[in-house]
């Protein structure tokens, strides 16, 4: 396996165009942490033509609802949540310049097409290692919807956050590639 690709947020088209399904990446910079309830609020603002509390251009959203921070740490466990729950909301966010999303599990065929249309990518983080992933998070700040608790929108500063490209902007699907390889062998 080749060395992971190092990425720094915000991402631009050339960053995304260089990624292929199956690539391992290490992401540094800021991620936006948001889950279902925050996504619903963001898309409601978009539908009303109102400004968003965060600029999505070039950003990567991490689907996470972290646990409270223990003493001396910026965050508690911070593992990915199931991404498909955000598929109804994601097209509106991608249209505003969102370049990446991190979660776990598959995305719908319609969302994969939307990734192609907007030159964006879906990454997976490994579920079940939330405490280890949190070690890559250096700072956290709530930026919107504090009333949502763990589902509030947060800005997370990360260093070498590990992920795998599952869906690239060309329609590649690492999960499908794995199934095809397994059937072939």
PyMOL commands that set and color helices and strands:
alter all, ss='L'
color gray80, all
select helices_A, chain A and resi 13-17+36-48+83-94+109-118+130-134+146-151+174-184
alter helices_A, ss='H'
color red, helices_A
select strands_A, chain A and resi 5-8+24-33+60-62+100-103+121-124+137-144+153-167
alter strands_A, ss='S'
color yellow, strands_A
deselect
rebuild
show_as cartoon
